[in-house]
Amino acid sequence: MEPETDLGARAIPEEVGLSSGRLARIDRMLSSHVDDGRLPGAVALVYRRGHVAYTAQAGTVTPPTGAPMPLDAIFRIYSMTKPLTSVAAMSLHEEGLLDLGDPVGRFLPELADLPVGESTSDGGHRLVDAERQITVIDLLRHTSGIVGGYFGTPWILKLYEKAGIRAFDHTDVAYSTSTQDLVTSFSKLPLAMQPGSHWEYGRSGDVVGRLLEVASGQPLDALLADRVFTPLGMADTGFFVPPERAHLMVQPAEPFAADTVMRDLTSRPTFISGGSGSFSTVRDYLRFTRMLLGMGELDGQRVLSRKSVELMTSDHLGSLYGTGPDYMPRDGYTFGLGVAVRKQSGLSEVLGSAGDYWWLGRGSTSFFVDPAEDLIGLFMTQKYWRARHYQRVFKNLVYQAVID
């Protein structure tokens, strides 16, 4: 066993059933992808049976400067914010401050009784009445009808664009709008589908964030700090990076889009995005995923009950599995509350176990937790439009190293 570090006790891979030689394939992948320009830089970590067994870093923090990538680099984790927000929602649920079956209109009355748009053969839509209200659990599992994924229902995405709610939350809108502004915009638009009728990814996480503020009486960043970040010792996780830590903020080799100017959020934004607004490190997110693996507890700090973690990581789609225009969980995976969950062994092109769960972020950050194997994998980089690719590649590289 290696000495204790800020990541905890380190283990020789073979001591926890992993192959050092096979883990070295991750090093080779990182080096080759950095060398040929596919990645600006990355950090990877594998945790098994109570110990960090592998870490790697490659490339640079800021490509033009050439500063080497440190293990404590800070990444925009985008949609890996959603599991953090989901844990906060479950925490409020445990206290009775909200119920997962509550109509969203209880907290955000402007979203009650929204009409539903049905696609028409000419590419447009017609309005019909909603068959039921959106619920809190609809938001958490992406069955609300509030969408906005980049490959979603075309007619609603055009309406979102016209309404100005497709803006990227690490740009100027972070300082000029709020999640309440977003909710107000949604209140003037139809839902993309009948609530609960199919799975479609989008901006539900931002709406959840605003709903949690109303339910708790706290700003979302303060709520998460009180209930998640501080208890778990996640010192470098939040919605902006203090100026004295800004040199650790990883920059992409290219912007999100040609017409997008990325903002380095070094002061508190006004748009606190529960869907994709936060920053983190592999150390901090390891502590979060260890809490999930520990069924709600880490180092004597209980954030959630075991039953709440079980609920989060259960199948919440049932017959809705695989529905929608862009089913991101992909073959073999259903969706829980903020995470994709493997239904059973096999039936997938990705290595894993029944019950393993994962999610990713727009900048190609990703994580997975496998309770059956007592295993966590974390991969962080800043490469847009390759998130799904690197999530699969890294997950396979970790699992192929399991020898016991």
BALOVO-973951 format. One record per residue (C-alpha): residue number from 0; x, y, z. Coordinates in pm, whole numbers, plus 50000, padded with zeros to 5 digits. Layout:
! BALOVO-973951
r nr->NUM east->X north->Y up->Z
...
//
This chain:
! BALOVO-973951
r nr->0 east->50000 north->50000 up->50000
r nr->1 east->50128 north->50348 up->49910
r nr->2 east->50121 north->50652 up->50145
r nr->3 east->49809 north->50854 up->50221
r nr->4 east->49747 north->51154 up->49991
r nr->5 east->49468 north->51407 up->49952
r nr->6 east->49298 north->51138 up->49742
r nr->7 east->49318 north->50888 up->50027
r nr->8 east->49533 north->50577 up->50063
r nr->9 east->49681 north->50466 up->49733
r nr->10 east->49695 north->50099 up->49639
r nr->11 east->49909 north->49905 up->49397
r nr->12 east->49654 north->49802 up->49130
r nr->13 east->49710 north->49430 up->49178
r nr->14 east->49623 north->49465 up->49549
r nr->15 east->49268 north->49562 up->49450
r nr->16 east->49223 north->49326 up->49156
r nr->17 east->49343 north->49549 up->48872
r nr->18 east->49626 north->49499 up->48625
r nr->19 east->49898 north->49765 up->48616
r nr->20 east->49990 north->49665 up->48265
r nr->21 east->49635 north->49693 up->48142
r nr->22 east->49576 north->50026 up->48318
r nr->23 east->49880 north->50155 up->48130
r nr->24 east->49664 north->50141 up->47820
r nr->25 east->49485 north->50449 up->47957
r nr->26 east->49823 north->50629 up->47969
r nr->27 east->49890 north->50536 up->47609
r nr->28 east->49546 north->50655 up->47498
r nr->29 east->49587 north->50988 up->47675
r nr->30 east->49937 north->51044 up->47540
r nr->31 east->49846 north->50964 up->47182
r nr->32 east->49530 north->51177 up->47186
r nr->33 east->49716 north->51473 up->47336
r nr->34 east->50011 north->51433 up->47100
r nr->35 east->49796 north->51434 up->46786
r nr->36 east->49577 north->51721 up->46907
r nr->37 east->49257 north->51530 up->46974
r nr->38 east->49266 north->51635 up->47341
r nr->39 east->49418 north->51945 up->47501
r nr->40 east->49477 north->51751 up->47822
r nr->41 east->49303 north->51519 up->48065
r nr->42 east->49302 north->51365 up->48412
r nr->43 east->49188 north->51009 up->48485
r nr->44 east->49134 north->50820 up->48810
r nr->45 east->49032 north->50466 up->48907
r nr->46 east->48916 north->50376 up->49259
r nr->47 east->48851 north->50022 up->49378
r nr->48 east->48789 north->49843 up->49706
r nr->49 east->48846 north->50152 up->49919
r nr->50 east->49158 north->50284 up->49750
r nr->51 east->49272 north->50497 up->49459
r nr->52 east->49454 north->50248 up->49238
r nr->53 east->49539 north->50462 up->48937
r nr->54 east->49573 north->50824 up->48833
r nr->55 east->49703 north->50982 up->48516
r nr->56 east->49731 north->51328 up->48374
r nr->57 east->49843 north->51444 up->48032
r nr->58 east->49857 north->51760 up->47824
r nr->59 east->49816 north->52115 up->47943
r nr->60 east->49580 north->52331 up->48148
r nr->61 east->49577 north->52611 up->47891
r nr->62 east->49699 north->52502 up->47545
r nr->63 east->49872 north->52831 up->47448
r nr->64 east->50074 north->52847 up->47773
r nr->65 east->50187 north->52486 up->47783
r nr->66 east->50138 north->52465 up->48161
r nr->67 east->50136 north->52092 up->48250
r nr->68 east->49807 north->51939 up->48361
r nr->69 east->49803 north->51891 up->48741
r nr->70 east->49600 north->51627 up->48921
r nr->71 east->49402 north->51902 up->49096
r nr->72 east->49302 north->52077 up->48772
r nr->73 east->48955 north->52236 up->48775
r nr->74 east->48714 north->52144 up->48494
r nr->75 east->48380 north->52272 up->48374
r nr->76 east->48182 north->51956 up->48442
r nr->77 east->47860 north->52074 up->48273
r nr->78 east->47593 north->51801 up->48299
r nr->79 east->47781 north->51618 up->48573
r nr->80 east->47615 north->51897 up->48774
r nr->81 east->47284 north->51711 up->48739
r nr->82 east->47371 north->51427 up->48980
r nr->83 east->47479 north->51691 up->49236
r nr->84 east->47144 north->51868 up->49198
r nr->85 east->46962 north->51535 up->49216
r nr->86 east->47125 north->51458 up->49551
r nr->87 east->47014 north->51798 up->49682
r nr->88 east->46660 north->51722 up->49561
r nr->89 east->46663 north->51388 up->49741
r nr->90 east->46788 north->51562 up->50056
r nr->91 east->46489 north->51798 up->50051
r nr->92 east->46262 north->51503 up->49976
r nr->93 east->46392 north->51325 up->50287
r nr->94 east->46301 north->51629 up->50499
r nr->95 east->45953 north->51658 up->50354
r nr->96 east->46025 north->51997 up->50195
r nr->97 east->45913 north->51850 up->49864
r nr->98 east->45769 north->51524 up->49739
r nr->99 east->45891 north->51369 up->49415
r nr->100 east->45530 north->51335 up->49305
r nr->101 east->45451 north->51701 up->49368
r nr->102 east->45336 north->51900 up->49066
r nr->103 east->45606 north->52145 up->48963
r nr->104 east->45338 north->52416 up->48975
r nr->105 east->45332 north->52388 up->49355
r nr->106 east->45671 north->52564 up->49357
r nr->107 east->45676 north->52731 up->49014
r nr->108 east->45311 north->52824 up->48946
r nr->109 east->45394 north->52970 up->48606
r nr->110 east->45471 north->52616 up->48485
r nr->111 east->45130 north->52477 up->48583
r nr->112 east->44879 north->52395 up->48307
r nr->113 east->45115 north->52441 up->48012
r nr->114 east->44983 north->52320 up->47676
r nr->115 east->45157 north->52039 up->47489
r nr->116 east->45279 north->52060 up->47132
r nr->117 east->45223 north->51758 up->46909
r nr->118 east->45437 north->51718 up->46599
r nr->119 east->45259 north->51744 up->46266
r nr->120 east->45352 north->51588 up->45933
r nr->121 east->45472 north->51920 up->45794
r nr->122 east->45739 north->51958 up->46062
r nr->123 east->45531 north->52194 up->46274
r nr->124 east->45311 north->52133 up->46574
r nr->125 east->44961 north->52175 up->46710
r nr->126 east->44865 north->52254 up->47068
r nr->127 east->44666 north->52017 up->47289
r nr->128 east->44589 north->52007 up->47660
r nr->129 east->44828 north->51832 up->47893
r nr->130 east->44692 north->51505 up->48029
r nr->131 east->44852 north->51573 up->48368
r nr->132 east->45083 north->51816 up->48545
r nr->133 east->45463 north->51795 up->48529
r nr->134 east->45599 north->51650 up->48855
r nr->135 east->45931 north->51689 up->49032
r nr->136 east->46029 north->51336 up->48937
r nr->137 east->45956 north->51415 up->48571
r nr->138 east->46221 north->51686 up->48587
r nr->139 east->46476 north->51454 up->48751
r nr->140 east->46427 north->51173 up->48498
r nr->141 east->46380 north->51392 up->48184
r nr->142 east->46017 north->51302 up->48116
r nr->143 east->45882 north->51655 up->48179
r nr->144 east->45836 north->51783 up->47825
r nr->145 east->46087 north->52061 up->47899
r nr->146 east->46363 north->51962 up->47662
r nr->147 east->46654 north->52131 up->47485
r nr->148 east->46909 north->51862 up->47403
r nr->149 east->47108 north->51930 up->47090
r nr->150 east->46950 north->51642 up->46897
r nr->151 east->46596 north->51674 up->47031
r nr->152 east->46253 north->51743 up->46882
r nr->153 east->46319 north->51994 up->46598
r nr->154 east->46010 north->52215 up->46619
r nr->155 east->46051 north->52288 up->46991
r nr->156 east->46422 north->52360 up->46955
r nr->157 east->46336 north->52628 up->46698
r nr->158 east->46094 north->52786 up->46947
r nr->159 east->46362 north->52775 up->47216
r nr->160 east->46605 north->52946 up->46983
r nr->161 east->46358 north->53224 up->46906
r nr->162 east->46289 north->53268 up->47277
r nr->163 east->46661 north->53307 up->47351
r nr->164 east->46685 north->53010 up->47585
r nr->165 east->46942 north->52807 up->47395
r nr->166 east->47227 north->53024 up->47523
r nr->167 east->47526 north->52845 up->47671
r nr->168 east->47561 north->52894 up->48047
r nr->169 east->47938 north->52955 up->48060
r nr->170 east->47914 north->53259 up->47834
r nr->171 east->47789 north->53613 up->47895
r nr->172 east->47440 north->53488 up->47986
r nr->173 east->47590 north->53358 up->48311
r nr->174 east->47609 north->53719 up->48431
r nr->175 east->47303 north->53864 up->48261
r nr->176 east->47021 north->53617 up->48330
r nr->177 east->46890 north->53389 up->48605
r nr->178 east->46719 north->53053 up->48626
r nr->179 east->46398 north->53239 up->48712
r nr->180 east->46430 north->53417 up->48376
r nr->181 east->46458 north->53073 up->48215
r nr->182 east->46149 north->52947 up->48399
r nr->183 east->45958 north->53257 up->48286
r nr->184 east->46058 north->53186 up->47926
r nr->185 east->45942 north->52825 up->47953
r nr->186 east->45608 north->52944 up->48092
r nr->187 east->45535 north->53107 up->47756
r nr->188 east->45608 north->52794 up->47550
r nr->189 east->45440 north->52456 up->47509
r nr->190 east->45581 north->52132 up->47640
r nr->191 east->45744 north->51912 up->47378
r nr->192 east->45545 north->51606 up->47485
r nr->193 east->45285 north->51481 up->47729
r nr->194 east->45447 north->51464 up->48075
r nr->195 east->45569 north->51113 up->48143
r nr->196 east->45523 north->50992 up->47785
r nr->197 east->45887 north->50955 up->47681
r nr->198 east->46246 north->51045 up->47771
r nr->199 east->46399 north->51353 up->47613
r nr->200 east->46707 north->51528 up->47744
r nr->201 east->46720 north->51901 up->47803
r nr->202 east->46693 north->52189 up->48048
r nr->203 east->46500 north->52012 up->48323
r nr->204 east->46806 north->52029 up->48549
r nr->205 east->46800 north->52409 up->48543
r nr->206 east->46430 north->52408 up->48631
r nr->207 east->46498 north->52163 up->48917
r nr->208 east->46764 north->52401 up->49044
r nr->209 east->46519 north->52692 up->49056
r nr->210 east->46251 north->52471 up->49214
r nr->211 east->46494 north->52368 up->49489
r nr->212 east->46562 north->52733 up->49564
r nr->213 east->46190 north->52795 up->49616
r nr->214 east->46142 north->52477 up->49819
r nr->215 east->46440 north->52541 up->50047
r nr->216 east->46445 north->52920 up->50064
r nr->217 east->46815 north->52918 up->49969
r nr->218 east->47008 north->53002 up->49651
r nr->219 east->47109 north->52679 up->49477
r nr->220 east->47482 north->52730 up->49531
r nr->221 east->47428 north->52782 up->49905
r nr->222 east->47197 north->52480 up->49922
r nr->223 east->47451 north->52254 up->49752
r nr->224 east->47734 north->52390 up->49966
r nr->225 east->47538 north->52319 up->50285
r nr->226 east->47409 north->51976 up->50191
r nr->227 east->47672 north->51831 up->49957
r nr->228 east->47998 north->52020 up->49903
r nr->229 east->48087 north->52112 up->50262
r nr->230 east->47990 north->51780 up->50428
r nr->231 east->48190 north->51592 up->50164
r nr->232 east->48492 north->51824 up->50168
r nr->233 east->48451 north->51922 up->49801
r nr->234 east->48657 north->52241 up->49833
r nr->235 east->48704 north->52305 up->49460
r nr->236 east->48347 north->52239 up->49348
r nr->237 east->48106 north->52524 up->49286
r nr->238 east->47963 north->52758 up->49026
r nr->239 east->48268 north->52979 up->48985
r nr->240 east->48642 north->52950 up->49044
r nr->241 east->48800 north->53194 up->49291
r nr->242 east->49062 north->53417 up->49121
r nr->243 east->49344 north->53263 up->49325
r nr->244 east->49254 north->52919 up->49181
r nr->245 east->49187 north->53035 up->48824
r nr->246 east->49528 north->52916 up->48701
r nr->247 east->49400 north->52561 up->48757
r nr->248 east->49093 north->52609 up->48534
r nr->249 east->49132 north->52388 up->48227
r nr->250 east->49070 north->52558 up->47894
r nr->251 east->48947 north->52383 up->47581
r nr->252 east->49158 north->52383 up->47268
r nr->253 east->48861 north->52530 up->47083
r nr->254 east->48538 north->52704 up->47189
r nr->255 east->48205 north->52530 up->47225
r nr->256 east->48097 north->52687 up->46895
r nr->257 east->48255 north->52920 up->46642
r nr->258 east->48045 north->53215 up->46758
r nr->259 east->48083 north->53141 up->47132
r nr->260 east->48313 north->53329 up->47367
r nr->261 east->48382 north->53121 up->47678
r nr->262 east->48374 north->53307 up->48009
r nr->263 east->48612 north->53221 up->48291
r nr->264 east->48368 north->53244 up->48579
r nr->265 east->48585 north->53389 up->48855
r nr->266 east->48302 north->53563 up->49038
r nr->267 east->47956 north->53439 up->49131
r nr->268 east->47728 north->53430 up->48825
r nr->269 east->47361 north->53527 up->48836
r nr->270 east->47264 north->53215 up->48642
r nr->271 east->47324 north->52928 up->48887
r nr->272 east->47264 north->52634 up->48659
r nr->273 east->47152 north->52316 up->48831
r nr->274 east->47182 north->52142 up->48496
r nr->275 east->47532 north->52228 up->48382
r nr->276 east->47686 north->52521 up->48568
r nr->277 east->47944 north->52379 up->48804
r nr->278 east->48319 north->52325 up->48821
r nr->279 east->48499 north->52039 up->48994
r nr->280 east->48813 north->51827 up->49017
r nr->281 east->48873 north->51453 up->49010
r nr->282 east->48948 north->51468 up->49384
r nr->283 east->48619 north->51638 up->49467
r nr->284 east->48404 north->51430 up->49235
r nr->285 east->48568 north->51117 up->49372
r nr->286 east->48440 north->51216 up->49715
r nr->287 east->48092 north->51265 up->49572
r nr->288 east->48091 north->50928 up->49394
r nr->289 east->48239 north->50756 up->49699
r nr->290 east->47942 north->50890 up->49895
r nr->291 east->47708 north->50732 up->49640
r nr->292 east->47904 north->50406 up->49648
r nr->293 east->47883 north->50424 up->50028
r nr->294 east->47504 north->50445 up->50000
r nr->295 east->47485 north->50807 up->50114
r nr->296 east->47774 north->50822 up->50361
r nr->297 east->48142 north->50917 up->50342
r nr->298 east->48390 north->50937 up->50629
r nr->299 east->48113 north->50950 up->50887
r nr->300 east->47917 north->51222 up->50705
r nr->301 east->47574 north->51104 up->50592
r nr->302 east->47436 north->51309 up->50303
r nr->303 east->47151 north->51075 up->50205
r nr->304 east->46988 north->50763 up->50338
r nr->305 east->47066 north->50428 up->50180
r nr->306 east->46710 north->50409 up->50052
r nr->307 east->46740 north->50745 up->49875
r nr->308 east->47054 north->50634 up->49690
r nr->309 east->46876 north->50311 up->49597
r nr->310 east->46590 north->50516 up->49455
r nr->311 east->46822 north->50745 up->49260
r nr->312 east->46998 north->50450 up->49098
r nr->313 east->46686 north->50248 up->49012
r nr->314 east->46502 north->50213 up->48682
r nr->315 east->46263 north->50508 up->48652
r nr->316 east->46169 north->50457 up->48287
r nr->317 east->46022 north->50110 up->48264
r nr->318 east->45845 north->50090 up->47928
r nr->319 east->45982 north->50434 up->47834
r nr->320 east->46329 north->50280 up->47795
r nr->321 east->46482 north->50382 up->47462
r nr->322 east->46216 north->50642 up->47375
r nr->323 east->46273 north->50994 up->47247
r nr->324 east->46468 north->51132 up->46950
r nr->325 east->46812 north->51100 up->47116
r nr->326 east->46826 north->50835 up->47387
r nr->327 east->47160 north->50925 up->47546
r nr->328 east->47176 north->50643 up->47805
r nr->329 east->47205 north->50405 up->47502
r nr->330 east->47147 north->50029 up->47472
r nr->331 east->47132 north->49841 up->47799
r nr->332 east->47086 north->50150 up->48018
r nr->333 east->46772 north->50294 up->48166
r nr->334 east->46762 north->50622 up->48360
r nr->335 east->46735 north->50687 up->48731
r nr->336 east->46728 north->51030 up->48896
r nr->337 east->47023 north->51210 up->48736
r nr->338 east->47215 north->50902 up->48620
r nr->339 east->47197 north->50632 up->48354
r nr->340 east->47161 north->50285 up->48512
r nr->341 east->47252 north->49949 up->48356
r nr->342 east->46953 north->49718 up->48349
r nr->343 east->47139 north->49387 up->48331
r nr->344 east->47468 north->49238 up->48217
r nr->345 east->47503 north->49221 up->47842
r nr->346 east->47272 north->49400 up->47597
r nr->347 east->47525 north->49684 up->47562
r nr->348 east->47832 north->49765 up->47357
r nr->349 east->48009 north->49896 up->47669
r nr->350 east->48173 north->49687 up->47941
r nr->351 east->48009 north->49702 up->48282
r nr->352 east->47789 north->49530 up->48538
r nr->353 east->47419 north->49515 up->48612
r nr->354 east->47345 north->49818 up->48829
r nr->355 east->47643 north->50030 up->48731
r nr->356 east->47552 north->50395 up->48676
r nr->357 east->47712 north->50692 up->48506
r nr->358 east->47677 north->51032 up->48353
r nr->359 east->47885 north->51280 up->48154
r nr->360 east->47932 north->51648 up->48075
r nr->361 east->47942 north->51849 up->47756
r nr->362 east->48318 north->51904 up->47785
r nr->363 east->48380 north->51525 up->47783
r nr->364 east->48400 north->51477 up->48157
r nr->365 east->48244 north->51152 up->48279
r nr->366 east->48214 north->50919 up->48576
r nr->367 east->48080 north->50575 up->48652
r nr->368 east->48010 north->50386 up->48974
r nr->369 east->47986 north->50006 up->48984
r nr->370 east->47862 north->49877 up->49322
r nr->371 east->47901 north->49513 up->49218
r nr->372 east->48272 north->49562 up->49144
r nr->373 east->48330 north->49824 up->49418
r nr->374 east->48468 north->50043 up->49141
r nr->375 east->48465 north->50410 up->49039
r nr->376 east->48611 north->50565 up->48725
r nr->377 east->48658 north->50938 up->48658
r nr->378 east->48772 north->51103 up->48337
r nr->379 east->48799 north->51478 up->48289
r nr->380 east->48898 north->51676 up->47983
r nr->381 east->48764 north->51977 up->47788
r nr->382 east->48683 north->51859 up->47438
r nr->383 east->48343 north->51956 up->47301
r nr->384 east->48121 north->51722 up->47099
r nr->385 east->48318 north->51411 up->47197
r nr->386 east->48163 north->51344 up->47538
r nr->387 east->47989 north->51019 up->47450
r nr->388 east->48293 north->50887 up->47267
r nr->389 east->48536 north->50941 up->47553
r nr->390 east->48288 north->50816 up->47812
r nr->391 east->48270 north->50483 up->47631
r nr->392 east->48643 north->50460 up->47557
r nr->393 east->48746 north->50533 up->47915
r nr->394 east->48488 north->50301 up->48070
r nr->395 east->48601 north->50011 up->47850
r nr->396 east->48968 north->50081 up->47931
r nr->397 east->48895 north->50062 up->48304
r nr->398 east->48693 north->49743 up->48289
r nr->399 east->48945 north->49561 up->48071
r nr->400 east->49194 north->49611 up->48356
r nr->401 east->48980 north->49417 up->48609
r nr->402 east->49152 north->49083 up->48679
r nr->403 east->48995 north->48982 up->49010
//
